[in-house]
Amino acid sequence: MSQQKMHTLEAIPENAEKHLHKCPVESCGHEVILSPAPMGKRDGGANKWRQTVTPDGEIVRELLAVRAPNSCWCGAPLPGAQEVNFDLSEFEVQVPCSAAPLTEKPMEVSV
């Protein structure tokens, strides 16, 4: 069994209103702006969709990627109130990781 590279995500500063996180997974690199969640609200994950046309001419939504709660698009954990240590053997890397974001600006997530 090969040794995986360990990644450490520093805790988000306690009084931070917003925190820019860049995913450390080499094949990903997504940037996420994290902010404190309103009381009782948690990150519910996200989906990326695009509209496409079927051979019959019907317009449908095509699912491009799924982001699990408190995770990056590649599956790596997002930082939180405490330091997070992980290696790539702890989760299934989503390939492709949707490495080409649909927009150039970082997405915003409440944690």
C-alpha positions, 0 to 999 in steps of 0.5 A, spaced: 500 500 500 502 506 497 503 512 502 498 518 501 500 525 501 497 528 508 494 535 507 492 539 513 487 545 513 488 550 518 482 552 522 478 558 520 479 564 524 474 564 530 472 571 528 472 571 520 466 573 517 469 570 510 475 565 509 478 564 502 480 556 501 483 553 496 483 546 495 490 543 496 488 537 492 493 537 486 488 535 481 482 540 483 484 547 486 477 550 486 477 556 491 471 557 496 469 563 500 467 560 507 462 564 511 459 563 518 452 559 517 446 563 520 444 559 526 442 552 525 443 552 517 448 548 515 452 547 508 447 542 504 452 541 498 451 543 491 449 541 484 452 543 477 447 543 471 447 545 464 442 546 459 443 541 453 438 539 447 437 532 446 437 529 439 429 530 439 430 537 440 428 537 447 431 542 452 433 538 458 438 539 464 444 535 465 448 534 471 455 535 471 457 535 478 455 533 485 458 537 491 457 533 498 456 537 504 462 540 507 466 538 501 469 541 495 467 538 488 473 533 488 470 530 495 476 533 500 473 536 506 472 543 507 476 547 513 471 548 519 472 551 526 478 546 528 484 543 524 482 538 519 488 533 517 486 528 511 489 524 505 487 522 499 485 515 501 480 517 506 475 519 500 474 517 493 476 523 489 471 525 484 474 524 477 473 529 473 473 533 479 469 538 475 476 542 475 474 547 470 469 551 474 463 554 470 465 561 473 471 564 474 470 567 481 470 562 487 463 560 490 461 562 497 459 556 502 456 557 509 459 553 514 
